[in-house]
Amino acid sequence: MGTSDNEGRRTTSYPLLKGQKALVTGANSGIGRATAIGLGRVGADVVVNYVAGREAAEEVVREIEGFGVRAYAHEADVSQEDQVTGMISRMVDEFGTIDVLVANAGLQRDAAATEMTLAQWQKVLDVNLTGQFLCAREAAKEFMRRGVVPEVSCAAGKIICMSSVHQIIPWAGHVNYAASKGGVLMMMQTLAQELAPHRIRVNAVAPGAIRTPINRSAWESAEAEADLLRLIPYNRVGDPEDIATAVAALASDLFDYVVGATLYVDGGMTLFPGFETGG
Ligand code: BGC
């Protein structure tokens, strides 16, 4: 049964991912937090990864446990290989396996290109791109070891890369971030091609402007929000739950034939909004 929130938007409450084991990286805040909770709501047991902010991660765990599923918080920096292998092997110990990886952890270190330090460039590439690769690689190994378990899912495993509209929209002042997300697009498609014969589905969700701490300055004041809305034909800033429901659907068997796709969840931000009136 589907239900609606108080603004009339659909919220999913049926057990789409019943019995599946999910890992969400960067799950103590923003999109990751909502996604971890959203997967728990539809029946998954969830590992809540975080790198800093243990309290917040524990709160997410408690919220997920409220749905009658299992969850625990795991501290790991996704850009560190040994921490990623440790995180997946603990998950296999505690939950038996992994069925769904949401490679979500990401950050911004904004600067004009001529002012950008190598450290700012490197940090963003390390977390947003290398971090997703390391998590995907370790999850894929476990998917291939286990293979398909038909009572659980048609696929041996699902990887959802959290990308961004900036995988295709250039973004001045954010060259490190845009380059990392452009990299995520080609990494995701290549992994999808390589892993599909093993019945592993790799896809991406590309959020537009979502109300989270990462872009607070873009929606915090009425003036900033009005500016932002000019870029969004659907005329509202997204909520983290908009992304959570998209991830849950994409990870479920309802989307079993979707491989290597990017689902843009952006209120139309990628539709060249300037052309509404121009051109
Ligand atoms: C960025 C946000 C930005 C949005 C739309 C996201 O990927 O992290 O800061 O508001 O793209 O531009």
Residues whose N, C-alpha, C, O or C-beta is under 5 A from the ligand:
A	BS01	BGC	S164 V165 P207 G208 A209 I214 N215 A218
